Amino acid sequence: MKGVLPEAGPLRPLALATLLSRVGNGLLMTVSVLYFNRIIGLSIAQVGLGLTIAGLFGLLSAVPLGHLADRRGPRGLFVVLSLMVCALSLVYVFVHNFWQFLVVSIVLTMVDRGAGAVRAALIAAVTTGAGRVAARAYLRAVTNIGIMAGAGIGAFALHFDTGTAYRLMFVLDAVLSSIAAFVVLAIPRVAPQPHDDDGPVWIALRDRGYLAVAALNAGMSIHFAVLDVAIPLWVVDHTDAPRWTVALLLIINTIVVSLFQVRSSRGIADPMTAARATRTAGLLLLASMVLMAGATWGNAAIAIGLLAVGALVQVIAELLQSSGSFLLSFDLAPGHAQGQYQGVWNTSMSISSMLAPTVLALLPLGLGVPGWSILGVWFAVVGVLSVPVVRWAAARQAAGQLVGSR
């Protein structure tokens, strides 16, 4: 088990809590849309509109709750927010119309996005240096395993396709996530960060270097939606590959991330190595997009091969970009305001997730092969720009620390 479990310390309970909560997430990812549509009776358009509006409101919570984690300590706040998410998820079983669904979705999303920022602040507080990147990488691998397991359990509800089966998944998610929240209490308490009352409160929103790096990372992170949004329609409508190829590509991605995310984080020890990893990721994504586009010109065997190789290249880029992102989000933020800065980082990722479906609909799905090429060039340009922008942000941070120490 030495090769599977992290070293004894705060990461172990955090990993267990992550596994339990992500199994619950996998359950809801599998059944929630069908529950809202088939059991409650909402249209797919209503579900999409409600989740989109909730996502917009979710952008408002990460920075304030991250700041509260700095002032009050992240561990206790994360436990409280996690329990609130459990309770709000259960409220879905009592929803009967669109407006109830919308209210619950808005409140749940705001609490959940804030909990994500607080969780990142907790990781920053219990790890140091390169250990933070390794911890985030390990937790990301655990996340993938948990979601896979949850999706497998959720398949039973899909098989029975009854309101009782779907509601049972919501209850199971609440139970697992509640246990996960209490497991976090095994982590030693983290003291609040001291605050200078004479300085500005929202320092993360004034840090142009950090904001620029977060914006580039958000632009690169559009690729996370390629397999979920673009590939299914591309495979079915534009290639001769069989439909099961979609599942094959998802399996490749999930297995590689689960096995190699931790290993890929080794050697990323400072902002510049993280920036160079991001640059490499951007160039690999360009190659991946070209391979995906090429699948439209071959027979079934060629299409499957190009798509599989493209997915493999993409997941290698994903490993590098994720590991670089982990370090940049922590190392470019001052220690006394990690929660607030993680809130900014999480907000930028939320914006990326909201924009990605539209970008993919307009480019690869709308323009075809030229769209894939444009998307690939975008990733390459963002990756190349990351090196000078990170260097500038790191220099700004170092200058600010020097001034603050005088």
Buried (B, 14 or more C-beta within 10 A) or exposed (E): EEEEEBEEBBBBBBBBBBBBBBBBBBBBBBBBBBBBBBBBEBEEEBBEBBBEBBBEBBBBBBBBBBBBBBBBBBBBBBBBBBBBBBEBBBBBBEBEEBEBBBBBBBBBBBBBBBBBBBBBBBBBBBBEEBBBBBBBBBBBBBBBBBBBBBBEBBEBBBEEEEEEBBBBBBEBBBBBBBBBBBBBBEBEEBEBBEEEEEEEEBBBBEBEBBBBBBBBBBBBBBBBBBBBBBBBBBBEEBBBBBEEBBEBBBEBBBEBBBEBBBEBBEEBBBBEBBBBBBBBBBBBBBBBBBBBBBBBEBEEEBBBBBBBBBBBBBBBBBBBBBBBBBBBBBBBBBEBBBBBBBBBBBBBBBBBBBBBBEBBBEBBBEEBBEBBBBBBBBBBBBBBBBBEBBBBBBEBBEEBEEEEEE
